[in-house]
Amino acid sequence: MTDPLRDGARDRRHMMRALALARRGLYSTDPNPRVGCVIARGERIVGEGWHRYAGEPHAEIHALAAAGGGAAGATAYVTLEPCRHTGRTGPCTRALIEARVARVVAAMRDPNPRVAGRGFAELAAAGVEVETGLLEAEAGRLNRGFVSRYERGRPWVRCKLAATLDGRTATATGESQWITGEAARADVHRLRARAGAVLTGIGTLLADDPRLDARVDDAGCVAPPMRVIADSRLRTPPTARVFSAPGRVLVATSRDAPSAPALRDAGAEIVSVPDAGGRVSLGDLMTALAERGVNEVHTECGPTLAGALLGSGLVDEVVVYLAPTLLGDAARGMFTLSMVAAMRDRIGLDITGVKRVGADLRIDALPDVSGNDDA
C-alpha cells in the first residue's frame, strides 16, 4: 500500500533537485526563465536536465533524452509549467506526451500568456496526471524577474549600494573607490551577471567612468548584461568605458534621440522617455527594458537616481554592502528622498538576509509594502 506521506516527501525531494538544477542556469538563460526537470520512477531518478541557454533545448528535453525509454510511466518534476508553443525550440508538452510520461508535477504556472495554463491543459487532455504548486514560492523567487516582466510589464529592480557603517557612499568630493573590499566587489559581479541590465545615472558615469560589466569567471554567462545610463541631457561621452566592454549599451534620455550621432557611432541605442518634468521617466524606461526582454535590472547609482527609483515604487529589492569604516556627516548618503519630511513618511524595509562577505556585511531587504505604523 502506498504511503501518501512518503509520496509527498519523495515529491518534495525530487522538486528540490529540479530547483537545484534550475539554478545552474542563473547566469545564462535570459530572457528565458531558469527551469530544471527531474524524471523519476519512485525514488529512482532516471533522467534530469536544466535549461542552459536561450535558444537551446528546454529542461524537459534534456531530462527526457537522459531518461530514454525509462520516461514511460514515470513522473516528471519540473519547476515551471511545460511550454506548448514552438519558438526556437519545440513544445515540451508534446515531448512529454510522446515519451508517455504518466504524471507531471510542476512548481508553478508559466506567466507567459502563450503558455499560462495551456500547457497543463494539453497534458491533462492527453491523459497525463498534472499536479501544481509544489515549492511554488521557491520557484517564483528563482524567476521573479521573468514573472515580473509578464505580470507587471516591467523587470524586477535590484538597488545595490555600498556604504560605510554610518551610511555614506562617497566623500564630500565624490570619491568612492573603494568603499568595500574585494570579496564584496566579487559578490556584486555575480549579481550583475544574473541581471539582464545594469543601470546607472549620468552623475555616476561622469564621476567614476564604470564599465558596468560582469566579470565572473565561473558564471557561464554567455550574454553580458545590457548597460543602461539614465541621462536626461545626453551628456554621456562616447569615450566612456561602458562602450569598451562587450554587450549592448542603452542611453535613456528626455531629449530628442537623433541629436546624439556620436553616441550612436559609439554603439549606443538611444531611447527618449521624458517625464512631465523634463527628466527621464523611470517607469517608461522600465517598460522599454521589459520590451527588450530584460527580466532583472541591477542598479549601481548615486543617491539621486536611487532615491528617485525608490520614491517611484520601482525598487523591488535592496542590497547594501556595509564596510566597517566611517566617513562622517559631510560625506554623501545612500538615497535622496525629498518626500520624507516626517517619521510617518519613512520608507520601511523588510530585512531578508544578513551575511558577512569578507570584511564587509551584506544586507538584503525588500520594501515593506505594509507601511510603517507609529510606535
Secondary structure, 3 states (H helix, E strand, C coil): CCCHHHHHHHHHHHHHHHHHHHHHHCCCCCCCCCCEEEEEECCEEEEEEECCCCCCCCHHHHHHHHHHHHHCCCEEEECCCCCCCCCCCCCHHHHHHHCCCCEEEECCCCCCCCCCCHHHHHHHHCCCEEEECCCHHHHHHHCHHHHHHHHCCCCEEEEEEEEECCCCCECCCCCCCCCCCHHHHHHHHHHHHHCCEEEEEHHHHHHHCCCCCCCCCCCCCCCCCEEEEECCCCCCCCCCHHHCCCCCEEEEECCCHHHCHHHHHHCEEEEECECCCCCECHHHHHHHHHHCCCCEEEEECCHHHHHHHHHCCCCCEEEEEEECCCCCCCCECCCCCCCCCCHHHCCCEEEEEEEEECCEEEEEEEECCCCCCCC
